[in-house]
């Protein structure tokens, strides 16, 4: 279990990155970028930012590309809003957990529908 300090830093980074992305990237251009989670290394020098991008496929590709392109600028803006000894090096990863969860729920619904009439 991560320490209380690490959890607080994760939440601060999550909030600051989300706010920075909201200000820097227009929704019409890259879709709606949501920060789902931030995994911070124990030494606080690196962090993986799990994001989901709502929009069509072109917006998702463009959004991920722009995040990688502007990574250092985003890090700088986050460094101004969150005061830490070291600002973590950010890495953006697409988070497909919501899609996987929806797929599991759809499978469960199919199973319930197919087994429901047979029991009656």
CORMO-V629901 format. One record per residue. N is the residue number from 0. RES is the residue in one letter. SS is DSSP state (h for helix, s for strand, l for the rest). PSI is psi in whole degrees, -180 to 180 (999 if undefined). D_FIRST is the distance of its C-alpha to the first C-alpha in Angstrom with 2 decimals. Layout:
# CORMO-V629901
n=(N;N)
res=(RES;RES)
ss=(SS;SS)
psi=(PSI;PSI)
d_first=(D_FIRST;D_FIRST)
This chain:
# CORMO-V629901
n=(0;1;2;3;4;5;6;7;8;9;10;11;12;13;14;15;16;17;18;19;20;21;22;23;24;25;26;27;28;29;30;31;32;33;34;35;36;37;38;39;40;41;42;43;44;45;46;47;48;49;50;51;52;53;54;55;56;57;58;59;60;61;62;63;64;65;66;67;68;69;70;71;72;73;74;75;76;77;78;79;80;81;82;83;84;85;86;87;88;89;90;91;92;93;94;95;96;97;98;99;100;101;102;103;104;105;106;107;108;109;110;111;112;113;114;115;116;117;118;119)
res=(X;X;X;X;X;X;X;X;X;X;X;X;X;X;X;X;X;X;X;X;X;X;X;X;X;X;X;X;X;X;X;X;X;X;X;X;X;X;X;X;X;X;X;X;X;X;X;X;X;X;X;X;X;X;X;X;X;X;X;X;X;X;X;X;X;X;X;X;X;X;X;X;X;X;X;X;X;X;X;X;X;X;X;X;X;X;X;X;X;X;X;X;X;X;X;X;X;X;X;X;X;X;X;X;X;X;X;X;X;X;X;X;X;X;X;X;X;X;X;X)
ss=(l;l;l;h;h;h;h;h;h;h;h;h;h;h;h;h;h;h;h;h;h;h;h;h;l;l;h;h;h;h;l;s;s;s;s;s;s;s;s;s;l;l;l;l;l;s;s;s;s;s;s;s;s;s;l;l;h;h;h;h;h;h;h;h;h;h;h;h;h;l;h;h;h;h;h;h;h;h;h;h;h;l;l;l;l;l;l;l;s;s;s;s;s;s;l;l;h;h;h;h;h;h;h;h;h;h;h;h;h;h;h;h;h;h;h;h;h;h;h;l)
psi=(130;152;163;-40;-44;-40;-41;-41;-41;-47;-41;-45;-42;-46;-45;-42;-44;-44;-41;-44;-38;-40;-36;-32;120;139;-37;-26;-44;4;-175;112;125;133;112;-39;160;124;116;136;157;-32;2;22;-12;153;141;125;115;120;156;143;117;125;-179;172;-40;-41;-40;-45;-45;-40;-46;-40;-44;-35;-45;-39;-40;22;-46;-37;-42;-43;-43;-42;-38;-38;-33;-32;-25;115;110;160;-46;133;125;146;123;141;128;129;134;138;113;20;-34;-43;-42;-40;-42;-38;-41;-43;-38;-40;-42;-42;-42;-42;-44;-40;-40;-30;-16;-55;-28;-29;-26;999)
d_first=(0.00;3.80;6.49;9.06;11.50;9.86;9.54;13.10;14.36;13.29;15.20;18.03;18.49;18.45;21.08;23.12;23.29;24.27;26.93;28.22;28.59;30.34;32.81;33.46;33.93;36.46;35.56;38.99;38.48;34.95;33.92;31.17;28.06;24.83;21.46;19.01;15.78;15.00;12.68;12.84;12.99;11.58;15.24;15.76;18.88;18.31;16.96;17.58;18.96;19.21;22.49;24.94;28.62;30.93;34.48;36.79;36.17;38.03;36.02;32.73;34.00;35.42;32.30;30.10;32.87;33.23;29.54;29.75;33.11;32.07;28.60;29.73;31.39;28.33;26.29;29.09;29.16;25.41;25.85;28.54;26.55;23.20;23.91;21.65;22.84;22.30;22.38;20.21;22.34;21.94;22.24;23.08;22.33;23.83;21.54;23.46;21.01;23.43;26.34;24.72;23.89;27.50;28.82;27.04;28.45;31.86;31.80;30.99;33.87;36.18;35.43;36.07;39.29;40.57;39.90;41.04;44.85;45.06;43.94;46.53)
